[in-house]
Amino acid sequence: MKLESEVQCPSCKRKMRIKAEEMIPGKKKTCPSCREEIAFSGDDGRKVQKAIDDFERDINKTFKIRI
């Protein structure tokens, strides 16, 4: 499963989906709309991981079977 996150371009504000594996500190992605380069920091990966952890926790709560 390829996890993605929605990222907003700081220049034109367009939202785009970027794979979590591409959000490596120091790596850059170019906005397809305005060609602005978006650089990722170490904090970006932590934000994605927190979202994944929150999602997993919510799924586990939703489908928890009571005996």
mmJSON file of the N, C-alpha and C atoms, coordinates in Angstrom:
{"data_MODEL":{"atom_site":{
"group_PDB":["ATOM","ATOM","ATOM","ATOM","ATOM","ATOM","ATOM","ATOM","ATOM","ATOM","ATOM","ATOM","ATOM","ATOM","ATOM","ATOM","ATOM","ATOM","ATOM","ATOM","ATOM","ATOM","ATOM","ATOM","ATOM","ATOM","ATOM","ATOM","ATOM","ATOM","ATOM","ATOM","ATOM","ATOM","ATOM","ATOM","ATOM","ATOM","ATOM","ATOM","ATOM","ATOM","ATOM","ATOM","ATOM","ATOM","ATOM","ATOM","ATOM","ATOM","ATOM","ATOM","ATOM","ATOM","ATOM","ATOM","ATOM","ATOM","ATOM","ATOM","ATOM","ATOM","ATOM","ATOM","ATOM","ATOM","ATOM","ATOM","ATOM","ATOM","ATOM","ATOM","ATOM","ATOM","ATOM","ATOM","ATOM","ATOM","ATOM","ATOM","ATOM","ATOM","ATOM","ATOM","ATOM","ATOM","ATOM","ATOM","ATOM","ATOM","ATOM","ATOM","ATOM","ATOM","ATOM","ATOM","ATOM","ATOM","ATOM","ATOM","ATOM","ATOM","ATOM","ATOM","ATOM","ATOM","ATOM","ATOM","ATOM","ATOM","ATOM","ATOM","ATOM","ATOM","ATOM","ATOM","ATOM","ATOM","ATOM","ATOM","ATOM","ATOM","ATOM","ATOM","ATOM","ATOM","ATOM","ATOM","ATOM","ATOM","ATOM","ATOM","ATOM","ATOM","ATOM","ATOM","ATOM","ATOM","ATOM","ATOM","ATOM","ATOM","ATOM","ATOM","ATOM","ATOM","ATOM","ATOM","ATOM","ATOM","ATOM","ATOM","ATOM","ATOM","ATOM","ATOM","ATOM","ATOM","ATOM","ATOM","ATOM","ATOM","ATOM","ATOM","ATOM","ATOM","ATOM","ATOM","ATOM","ATOM","ATOM","ATOM","ATOM","ATOM","ATOM","ATOM","ATOM","ATOM","ATOM","ATOM","ATOM","ATOM","ATOM","ATOM","ATOM","ATOM","ATOM","ATOM","ATOM","ATOM","ATOM","ATOM","ATOM","ATOM","ATOM","ATOM","ATOM","ATOM","ATOM","ATOM","ATOM"],
"id":[1,2,3,4,5,6,7,8,9,10,11,12,13,14,15,16,17,18,19,20,21,22,23,24,25,26,27,28,29,30,31,32,33,34,35,36,37,38,39,40,41,42,43,44,45,46,47,48,49,50,51,52,53,54,55,56,57,58,59,60,61,62,63,64,65,66,67,68,69,70,71,72,73,74,75,76,77,78,79,80,81,82,83,84,85,86,87,88,89,90,91,92,93,94,95,96,97,98,99,100,101,102,103,104,105,106,107,108,109,110,111,112,113,114,115,116,117,118,119,120,121,122,123,124,125,126,127,128,129,130,131,132,133,134,135,136,137,138,139,140,141,142,143,144,145,146,147,148,149,150,151,152,153,154,155,156,157,158,159,160,161,162,163,164,165,166,167,168,169,170,171,172,173,174,175,176,177,178,179,180,181,182,183,184,185,186,187,188,189,190,191,192,193,194,195,196,197,198,199,200,201],
"type_symbol":["N","C","C","N","C","C","N","C","C","N","C","C","N","C","C","N","C","C","N","C","C","N","C","C","N","C","C","N","C","C","N","C","C","N","C","C","N","C","C","N","C","C","N","C","C","N","C","C","N","C","C","N","C","C","N","C","C","N","C","C","N","C","C","N","C","C","N","C","C","N","C","C","N","C","C","N","C","C","N","C","C","N","C","C","N","C","C","N","C","C","N","C","C","N","C","C","N","C","C","N","C","C","N","C","C","N","C","C","N","C","C","N","C","C","N","C","C","N","C","C","N","C","C","N","C","C","N","C","C","N","C","C","N","C","C","N","C","C","N","C","C","N","C","C","N","C","C","N","C","C","N","C","C","N","C","C","N","C","C","N","C","C","N","C","C","N","C","C","N","C","C","N","C","C","N","C","C","N","C","C","N","C","C","N","C","C","N","C","C","N","C","C","N","C","C","N","C","C","N","C","C"],
"label_atom_id":["N","CA","C","N","CA","C","N","CA","C","N","CA","C","N","CA","C","N","CA","C","N","CA","C","N","CA","C","N","CA","C","N","CA","C","N","CA","C","N","CA","C","N","CA","C","N","CA","C","N","CA","C","N","CA","C","N","CA","C","N","CA","C","N","CA","C","N","CA","C","N","CA","C","N","CA","C","N","CA","C","N","CA","C","N","CA","C","N","CA","C","N","CA","C","N","CA","C","N","CA","C","N","CA","C","N","CA","C","N","CA","C","N","CA","C","N","CA","C","N","CA","C","N","CA","C","N","CA","C","N","CA","C","N","CA","C","N","CA","C","N","CA","C","N","CA","C","N","CA","C","N","CA","C","N","CA","C","N","CA","C","N","CA","C","N","CA","C","N","CA","C","N","CA","C","N","CA","C","N","CA","C","N","CA","C","N","CA","C","N","CA","C","N","CA","C","N","CA","C","N","CA","C","N","CA","C","N","CA","C","N","CA","C","N","CA","C","N","CA","C","N","CA","C","N","CA","C","N","CA","C","N","CA","C"],
"label_alt_id":[null,null,null,null,null,null,null,null,null,null,null,null,null,null,null,null,null,null,null,null,null,null,null,null,null,null,null,null,null,null,null,null,null,null,null,null,null,null,null,null,null,null,null,null,null,null,null,null,null,null,null,null,null,null,null,null,null,null,null,null,null,null,null,null,null,null,null,null,null,null,null,null,null,null,null,null,null,null,null,null,null,null,null,null,null,null,null,null,null,null,null,null,null,null,null,null,null,null,null,null,null,null,null,null,null,null,null,null,null,null,null,null,null,null,null,null,null,null,null,null,null,null,null,null,null,null,null,null,null,null,null,null,null,null,null,null,null,null,null,null,null,null,null,null,null,null,null,null,null,null,null,null,null,null,null,null,null,null,null,null,null,null,null,null,null,null,null,null,null,null,null,null,null,null,null,null,null,null,null,null,null,null,null,null,null,null,null,null,null,null,null,null,null,null,null,null,null,null,null,null,null],
"label_comp_id":["MET","MET","MET","LYS","LYS","LYS","LEU","LEU","LEU","GLU","GLU","GLU","SER","SER","SER","GLU","GLU","GLU","VAL","VAL","VAL","GLN","GLN","GLN","CYS","CYS","CYS","PRO","PRO","PRO","SER","SER","SER","CYS","CYS","CYS","LYS","LYS","LYS","ARG","ARG","ARG","LYS","LYS","LYS","MET","MET","MET","ARG","ARG","ARG","ILE","ILE","ILE","LYS","LYS","LYS","ALA","ALA","ALA","GLU","GLU","GLU","GLU","GLU","GLU","MET","MET","MET","ILE","ILE","ILE","PRO","PRO","PRO","GLY","GLY","GLY","LYS","LYS","LYS","LYS","LYS","LYS","LYS","LYS","LYS","THR","THR","THR","CYS","CYS","CYS","PRO","PRO","PRO","SER","SER","SER","CYS","CYS","CYS","ARG","ARG","ARG","GLU","GLU","GLU","GLU","GLU","GLU","ILE","ILE","ILE","ALA","ALA","ALA","PHE","PHE","PHE","SER","SER","SER","GLY","GLY","GLY","ASP","ASP","ASP","ASP","ASP","ASP","GLY","GLY","GLY","ARG","ARG","ARG","LYS","LYS","LYS","VAL","VAL","VAL","GLN","GLN","GLN","LYS","LYS","LYS","ALA","ALA","ALA","ILE","ILE","ILE","ASP","ASP","ASP","ASP","ASP","ASP","PHE","PHE","PHE","GLU","GLU","GLU","ARG","ARG","ARG","ASP","ASP","ASP","ILE","ILE","ILE","ASN","ASN","ASN","LYS","LYS","LYS","THR","THR","THR","PHE","PHE","PHE","LYS","LYS","LYS","ILE","ILE","ILE","ARG","ARG","ARG","ILE","ILE","ILE"],
"label_asym_id":["A","A","A","A","A","A","A","A","A","A","A","A","A","A","A","A","A","A","A","A","A","A","A","A","A","A","A","A","A","A","A","A","A","A","A","A","A","A","A","A","A","A","A","A","A","A","A","A","A","A","A","A","A","A","A","A","A","A","A","A","A","A","A","A","A","A","A","A","A","A","A","A","A","A","A","A","A","A","A","A","A","A","A","A","A","A","A","A","A","A","A","A","A","A","A","A","A","A","A","A","A","A","A","A","A","A","A","A","A","A","A","A","A","A","A","A","A","A","A","A","A","A","A","A","A","A","A","A","A","A","A","A","A","A","A","A","A","A","A","A","A","A","A","A","A","A","A","A","A","A","A","A","A","A","A","A","A","A","A","A","A","A","A","A","A","A","A","A","A","A","A","A","A","A","A","A","A","A","A","A","A","A","A","A","A","A","A","A","A","A","A","A","A","A","A","A","A","A","A","A","A"],
"label_entity_id":["1","1","1","1","1","1","1","1","1","1","1","1","1","1","1","1","1","1","1","1","1","1","1","1","1","1","1","1","1","1","1","1","1","1","1","1","1","1","1","1","1","1","1","1","1","1","1","1","1","1","1","1","1","1","1","1","1","1","1","1","1","1","1","1","1","1","1","1","1","1","1","1","1","1","1","1","1","1","1","1","1","1","1","1","1","1","1","1","1","1","1","1","1","1","1","1","1","1","1","1","1","1","1","1","1","1","1","1","1","1","1","1","1","1","1","1","1","1","1","1","1","1","1","1","1","1","1","1","1","1","1","1","1","1","1","1","1","1","1","1","1","1","1","1","1","1","1","1","1","1","1","1","1","1","1","1","1","1","1","1","1","1","1","1","1","1","1","1","1","1","1","1","1","1","1","1","1","1","1","1","1","1","1","1","1","1","1","1","1","1","1","1","1","1","1","1","1","1","1","1","1"],
"label_seq_id":[1,1,1,2,2,2,3,3,3,4,4,4,5,5,5,6,6,6,7,7,7,8,8,8,9,9,9,10,10,10,11,11,11,12,12,12,13,13,13,14,14,14,15,15,15,16,16,16,17,17,17,18,18,18,19,19,19,20,20,20,21,21,21,22,22,22,23,23,23,24,24,24,25,25,25,26,26,26,27,27,27,28,28,28,29,29,29,30,30,30,31,31,31,32,32,32,33,33,33,34,34,34,35,35,35,36,36,36,37,37,37,38,38,38,39,39,39,40,40,40,41,41,41,42,42,42,43,43,43,44,44,44,45,45,45,46,46,46,47,47,47,48,48,48,49,49,49,50,50,50,51,51,51,52,52,52,53,53,53,54,54,54,55,55,55,56,56,56,57,57,57,58,58,58,59,59,59,60,60,60,61,61,61,62,62,62,63,63,63,64,64,64,65,65,65,66,66,66,67,67,67],
"pdbx_PDB_ins_code":[null,null,null,null,null,null,null,null,null,null,null,null,null,null,null,null,null,null,null,null,null,null,null,null,null,null,null,null,null,null,null,null,null,null,null,null,null,null,null,null,null,null,null,null,null,null,null,null,null,null,null,null,null,null,null,null,null,null,null,null,null,null,null,null,null,null,null,null,null,null,null,null,null,null,null,null,null,null,null,null,null,null,null,null,null,null,null,null,null,null,null,null,null,null,null,null,null,null,null,null,null,null,null,null,null,null,null,null,null,null,null,null,null,null,null,null,null,null,null,null,null,null,null,null,null,null,null,null,null,null,null,null,null,null,null,null,null,null,null,null,null,null,null,null,null,null,null,null,null,null,null,null,null,null,null,null,null,null,null,null,null,null,null,null,null,null,null,null,null,null,null,null,null,null,null,null,null,null,null,null,null,null,null,null,null,null,null,null,null,null,null,null,null,null,null,null,null,null,null,null,null],
"Cartn_x":[0.843,0.0,0.887,0.69,1.46,0.683,1.238,0.573,0.915,-0.075,0.104,-0.388,0.124,-0.3,-0.599,-1.549,-1.871,-0.96,-0.281,0.645,0.2,0.263,-0.123,1.134,1.162,2.278,2.315,3.469,3.548,3.408,3.616,3.55,2.144,1.616,0.318,-0.856,-0.549,-1.557,-2.277,-1.816,-2.423,-2.109,-3.106,-2.903,-2.55,-1.587,-1.184,-0.929,-1.075,-0.847,0.574,1.298,2.676,2.828,3.507,3.745,4.632,4.305,5.063,6.532,6.804,8.194,9.005,8.341,9.029,9.304,8.784,8.931,10.167,11.292,12.566,13.229,13.766,14.437,15.512,15.477,16.44,15.977,14.983,14.466,13.471,13.366,12.464,11.47,10.303,9.257,8.855,8.594,8.207,6.697,6.117,4.675,4.352,3.389,3.055,2.356,1.866,1.137,2.067,2.88,3.699,5.202,5.587,6.986,7.831,7.201,7.911,8.469,9.704,10.286,9.873,9.416,9.005,10.021,10.737,11.734,11.107,11.46,10.914,11.92,11.389,12.22,11.982,12.732,12.549,11.191,10.607,9.309,8.18,8.33,7.281,7.013,8.046,7.892,7.21,7.535,6.898,5.405,5.037,3.62,2.855,3.458,2.816,2.688,3.737,3.689,2.62,2.477,1.437,0.056,-0.143,-1.438,-1.729,-0.712,-0.875,-1.229,-0.515,-0.777,-2.194,-2.613,-3.968,-5.021,-4.804,-5.727,-5.826,-4.688,-4.67,-5.412,-5.196,-5.871,-7.386,-7.813,-9.243,-9.87,-9.168,-9.664,-9.809,-8.809,-8.865,-10.029,-10.293,-11.429,-12.753,-12.845,-14.085,-14.458,-13.476,-13.749,-13.422,-13.3,-13.0,-14.182,-13.905,-14.951,-15.069,-16.281,-16.517,-17.054,-16.486,-16.908,-17.674],
"Cartn_y":[-1.18,0.0,1.242,2.102,3.337,4.448,4.964,6.02,7.374,8.24,9.574,10.611,11.816,12.932,14.103,14.922,16.106,17.241,17.864,18.956,20.175,21.329,22.565,23.334,23.762,24.555,25.877,26.261,27.523,28.752,28.571,29.693,29.907,28.909,29.069,28.482,27.779,27.188,25.977,25.488,24.289,23.091,22.236,21.029,19.878,19.073,17.91,16.744,15.55,14.347,13.864,13.599,13.153,11.886,10.902,9.652,9.914,9.248,9.418,9.076,8.088,7.68,8.742,9.72,10.802,11.998,11.969,13.095,12.911,12.767,12.534,13.886,14.092,15.362,15.658,16.877,17.304,17.075,16.213,15.954,17.043,17.342,18.391,17.832,18.459,18.125,19.428,19.381,20.58,20.631,21.788,21.987,21.944,21.117,21.018,22.272,23.108,24.303,25.501,25.828,27.039,26.753,25.488,25.047,25.42,25.839,26.134,24.83,24.862,23.679,23.644,22.493,22.284,21.346,21.832,21.025,20.429,19.189,18.508,18.528,18.671,18.652,17.342,17.11,15.901,15.863,17.032,17.116,16.587,16.68,16.218,14.729,13.938,12.496,12.162,12.908,12.685,13.003,14.042,14.392,13.284,12.748,11.652,10.433,10.113,8.948,9.134,10.343,10.592,10.385,10.856,10.668,9.183,8.418,6.966,6.324,6.69,6.127,6.475,7.729,8.141,7.349,7.178,6.422,4.97,4.362,2.975,2.845,3.801,3.782,3.9,4.806,4.989,3.748,3.112,1.873,0.784,0.657,-0.362,-0.111,1.155,1.481,1.165,1.502,1.306,-0.164,-0.995,-2.407,-3.311,-2.735,-3.531,-4.434,-5.694,-6.673,-6.856,-6.706,-6.891,-8.299,-8.965,-10.337,-10.359],
"Cartn_z":[0.0,0.0,0.0,-0.954,-1.053,-0.351,0.728,1.475,0.876,0.799,0.254,1.246,1.083,1.903,0.982,1.378,0.597,1.058,0.101,0.392,-0.398,0.24,-0.429,-0.834,-2.083,-2.59,-1.828,-1.291,-0.548,-1.451,-2.738,-3.666,-4.241,-4.951,-5.626,-4.836,-3.741,-2.847,-3.439,-4.582,-5.16,-4.265,-4.093,-3.294,-4.225,-3.784,-4.567,-3.629,-4.149,-3.363,-3.636,-2.561,-2.665,-1.834,-2.397,-1.68,-0.468,0.632,1.872,1.663,0.833,0.61,-0.134,-0.75,-1.447,-0.538,0.675,1.598,2.478,1.833,2.503,2.768,3.986,4.264,3.219,2.699,1.692,0.259,0.073,-1.27,-1.634,-2.936,-3.399,-4.396,-4.446,-5.401,-6.077,-7.374,-8.108,-8.27,-7.965,-8.131,-9.622,-10.016,-11.437,-11.978,-11.083,-11.51,-11.741,-10.723,-10.815,-10.917,-10.838,-10.934,-9.715,-8.631,-7.387,-6.819,-6.308,-5.676,-4.213,-3.778,-2.387,-1.763,-0.749,-0.058,1.196,1.493,2.661,3.801,4.998,6.198,6.938,7.966,8.763,9.432,9.667,10.329,9.446,8.129,7.218,7.382,7.472,7.653,8.969,10.015,11.318,11.254,10.515,10.38,9.662,8.612,7.882,8.783,9.531,10.423,11.487,12.03,13.027,12.42,11.199,10.53,10.337,9.968,9.798,11.13,12.185,13.514,13.983,13.773,14.16,13.384,12.097,11.251,11.733,12.005,12.474,13.81,14.715,16.012,15.83,14.941,14.687,14.068,13.141,12.522,13.587,14.447,15.499,16.452,16.77,17.639,16.952,15.684,14.933,14.794,14.55,14.284,15.451,16.638,17.825,18.133,18.295,18.572,20.083,20.557,21.993,22.22,23.199,23.504,24.797],
"occupancy":[1.0,1.0,1.0,1.0,1.0,1.0,1.0,1.0,1.0,1.0,1.0,1.0,1.0,1.0,1.0,1.0,1.0,1.0,1.0,1.0,1.0,1.0,1.0,1.0,1.0,1.0,1.0,1.0,1.0,1.0,1.0,1.0,1.0,1.0,1.0,1.0,1.0,1.0,1.0,1.0,1.0,1.0,1.0,1.0,1.0,1.0,1.0,1.0,1.0,1.0,1.0,1.0,1.0,1.0,1.0,1.0,1.0,1.0,1.0,1.0,1.0,1.0,1.0,1.0,1.0,1.0,1.0,1.0,1.0,1.0,1.0,1.0,1.0,1.0,1.0,1.0,1.0,1.0,1.0,1.0,1.0,1.0,1.0,1.0,1.0,1.0,1.0,1.0,1.0,1.0,1.0,1.0,1.0,1.0,1.0,1.0,1.0,1.0,1.0,1.0,1.0,1.0,1.0,1.0,1.0,1.0,1.0,1.0,1.0,1.0,1.0,1.0,1.0,1.0,1.0,1.0,1.0,1.0,1.0,1.0,1.0,1.0,1.0,1.0,1.0,1.0,1.0,1.0,1.0,1.0,1.0,1.0,1.0,1.0,1.0,1.0,1.0,1.0,1.0,1.0,1.0,1.0,1.0,1.0,1.0,1.0,1.0,1.0,1.0,1.0,1.0,1.0,1.0,1.0,1.0,1.0,1.0,1.0,1.0,1.0,1.0,1.0,1.0,1.0,1.0,1.0,1.0,1.0,1.0,1.0,1.0,1.0,1.0,1.0,1.0,1.0,1.0,1.0,1.0,1.0,1.0,1.0,1.0,1.0,1.0,1.0,1.0,1.0,1.0,1.0,1.0,1.0,1.0,1.0,1.0,1.0,1.0,1.0,1.0,1.0,1.0],
"B_iso_or_equiv":[0.0,0.0,0.0,0.0,0.0,0.0,0.0,0.0,0.0,0.0,0.0,0.0,0.0,0.0,0.0,0.0,0.0,0.0,0.0,0.0,0.0,0.0,0.0,0.0,0.0,0.0,0.0,0.0,0.0,0.0,0.0,0.0,0.0,0.0,0.0,0.0,0.0,0.0,0.0,0.0,0.0,0.0,0.0,0.0,0.0,0.0,0.0,0.0,0.0,0.0,0.0,0.0,0.0,0.0,0.0,0.0,0.0,0.0,0.0,0.0,0.0,0.0,0.0,0.0,0.0,0.0,0.0,0.0,0.0,0.0,0.0,0.0,0.0,0.0,0.0,0.0,0.0,0.0,0.0,0.0,0.0,0.0,0.0,0.0,0.0,0.0,0.0,0.0,0.0,0.0,0.0,0.0,0.0,0.0,0.0,0.0,0.0,0.0,0.0,0.0,0.0,0.0,0.0,0.0,0.0,0.0,0.0,0.0,0.0,0.0,0.0,0.0,0.0,0.0,0.0,0.0,0.0,0.0,0.0,0.0,0.0,0.0,0.0,0.0,0.0,0.0,0.0,0.0,0.0,0.0,0.0,0.0,0.0,0.0,0.0,0.0,0.0,0.0,0.0,0.0,0.0,0.0,0.0,0.0,0.0,0.0,0.0,0.0,0.0,0.0,0.0,0.0,0.0,0.0,0.0,0.0,0.0,0.0,0.0,0.0,0.0,0.0,0.0,0.0,0.0,0.0,0.0,0.0,0.0,0.0,0.0,0.0,0.0,0.0,0.0,0.0,0.0,0.0,0.0,0.0,0.0,0.0,0.0,0.0,0.0,0.0,0.0,0.0,0.0,0.0,0.0,0.0,0.0,0.0,0.0,0.0,0.0,0.0,0.0,0.0,0.0],
"pdbx_formal_charge":[null,null,null,null,null,null,null,null,null,null,null,null,null,null,null,null,null,null,null,null,null,null,null,null,null,null,null,null,null,null,null,null,null,null,null,null,null,null,null,null,null,null,null,null,null,null,null,null,null,null,null,null,null,null,null,null,null,null,null,null,null,null,null,null,null,null,null,null,null,null,null,null,null,null,null,null,null,null,null,null,null,null,null,null,null,null,null,null,null,null,null,null,null,null,null,null,null,null,null,null,null,null,null,null,null,null,null,null,null,null,null,null,null,null,null,null,null,null,null,null,null,null,null,null,null,null,null,null,null,null,null,null,null,null,null,null,null,null,null,null,null,null,null,null,null,null,null,null,null,null,null,null,null,null,null,null,null,null,null,null,null,null,null,null,null,null,null,null,null,null,null,null,null,null,null,null,null,null,null,null,null,null,null,null,null,null,null,null,null,null,null,null,null,null,null,null,null,null,null,null,null],
"auth_seq_id":[1,1,1,2,2,2,3,3,3,4,4,4,5,5,5,6,6,6,7,7,7,8,8,8,9,9,9,10,10,10,11,11,11,12,12,12,13,13,13,14,14,14,15,15,15,16,16,16,17,17,17,18,18,18,19,19,19,20,20,20,21,21,21,22,22,22,23,23,23,24,24,24,25,25,25,26,26,26,27,27,27,28,28,28,29,29,29,30,30,30,31,31,31,32,32,32,33,33,33,34,34,34,35,35,35,36,36,36,37,37,37,38,38,38,39,39,39,40,40,40,41,41,41,42,42,42,43,43,43,44,44,44,45,45,45,46,46,46,47,47,47,48,48,48,49,49,49,50,50,50,51,51,51,52,52,52,53,53,53,54,54,54,55,55,55,56,56,56,57,57,57,58,58,58,59,59,59,60,60,60,61,61,61,62,62,62,63,63,63,64,64,64,65,65,65,66,66,66,67,67,67],
"auth_comp_id":["MET","MET","MET","LYS","LYS","LYS","LEU","LEU","LEU","GLU","GLU","GLU","SER","SER","SER","GLU","GLU","GLU","VAL","VAL","VAL","GLN","GLN","GLN","CYS","CYS","CYS","PRO","PRO","PRO","SER","SER","SER","CYS","CYS","CYS","LYS","LYS","LYS","ARG","ARG","ARG","LYS","LYS","LYS","MET","MET","MET","ARG","ARG","ARG","ILE","ILE","ILE","LYS","LYS","LYS","ALA","ALA","ALA","GLU","GLU","GLU","GLU","GLU","GLU","MET","MET","MET","ILE","ILE","ILE","PRO","PRO","PRO","GLY","GLY","GLY","LYS","LYS","LYS","LYS","LYS","LYS","LYS","LYS","LYS","THR","THR","THR","CYS","CYS","CYS","PRO","PRO","PRO","SER","SER","SER","CYS","CYS","CYS","ARG","ARG","ARG","GLU","GLU","GLU","GLU","GLU","GLU","ILE","ILE","ILE","ALA","ALA","ALA","PHE","PHE","PHE","SER","SER","SER","GLY","GLY","GLY","ASP","ASP","ASP","ASP","ASP","ASP","GLY","GLY","GLY","ARG","ARG","ARG","LYS","LYS","LYS","VAL","VAL","VAL","GLN","GLN","GLN","LYS","LYS","LYS","ALA","ALA","ALA","ILE","ILE","ILE","ASP","ASP","ASP","ASP","ASP","ASP","PHE","PHE","PHE","GLU","GLU","GLU","ARG","ARG","ARG","ASP","ASP","ASP","ILE","ILE","ILE","ASN","ASN","ASN","LYS","LYS","LYS","THR","THR","THR","PHE","PHE","PHE","LYS","LYS","LYS","ILE","ILE","ILE","ARG","ARG","ARG","ILE","ILE","ILE"],
"auth_asym_id":["A","A","A","A","A","A","A","A","A","A","A","A","A","A","A","A","A","A","A","A","A","A","A","A","A","A","A","A","A","A","A","A","A","A","A","A","A","A","A","A","A","A","A","A","A","A","A","A","A","A","A","A","A","A","A","A","A","A","A","A","A","A","A","A","A","A","A","A","A","A","A","A","A","A","A","A","A","A","A","A","A","A","A","A","A","A","A","A","A","A","A","A","A","A","A","A","A","A","A","A","A","A","A","A","A","A","A","A","A","A","A","A","A","A","A","A","A","A","A","A","A","A","A","A","A","A","A","A","A","A","A","A","A","A","A","A","A","A","A","A","A","A","A","A","A","A","A","A","A","A","A","A","A","A","A","A","A","A","A","A","A","A","A","A","A","A","A","A","A","A","A","A","A","A","A","A","A","A","A","A","A","A","A","A","A","A","A","A","A","A","A","A","A","A","A","A","A","A","A","A","A"],
"auth_atom_id":["N","CA","C","N","CA","C","N","CA","C","N","CA","C","N","CA","C","N","CA","C","N","CA","C","N","CA","C","N","CA","C","N","CA","C","N","CA","C","N","CA","C","N","CA","C","N","CA","C","N","CA","C","N","CA","C","N","CA","C","N","CA","C","N","CA","C","N","CA","C","N","CA","C","N","CA","C","N","CA","C","N","CA","C","N","CA","C","N","CA","C","N","CA","C","N","CA","C","N","CA","C","N","CA","C","N","CA","C","N","CA","C","N","CA","C","N","CA","C","N","CA","C","N","CA","C","N","CA","C","N","CA","C","N","CA","C","N","CA","C","N","CA","C","N","CA","C","N","CA","C","N","CA","C","N","CA","C","N","CA","C","N","CA","C","N","CA","C","N","CA","C","N","CA","C","N","CA","C","N","CA","C","N","CA","C","N","CA","C","N","CA","C","N","CA","C","N","CA","C","N","CA","C","N","CA","C","N","CA","C","N","CA","C","N","CA","C","N","CA","C","N","CA","C","N","CA","C","N","CA","C","N","CA","C"],
"pdbx_PDB_model_num":[1,1,1,1,1,1,1,1,1,1,1,1,1,1,1,1,1,1,1,1,1,1,1,1,1,1,1,1,1,1,1,1,1,1,1,1,1,1,1,1,1,1,1,1,1,1,1,1,1,1,1,1,1,1,1,1,1,1,1,1,1,1,1,1,1,1,1,1,1,1,1,1,1,1,1,1,1,1,1,1,1,1,1,1,1,1,1,1,1,1,1,1,1,1,1,1,1,1,1,1,1,1,1,1,1,1,1,1,1,1,1,1,1,1,1,1,1,1,1,1,1,1,1,1,1,1,1,1,1,1,1,1,1,1,1,1,1,1,1,1,1,1,1,1,1,1,1,1,1,1,1,1,1,1,1,1,1,1,1,1,1,1,1,1,1,1,1,1,1,1,1,1,1,1,1,1,1,1,1,1,1,1,1,1,1,1,1,1,1,1,1,1,1,1,1,1,1,1,1,1,1]
}}}
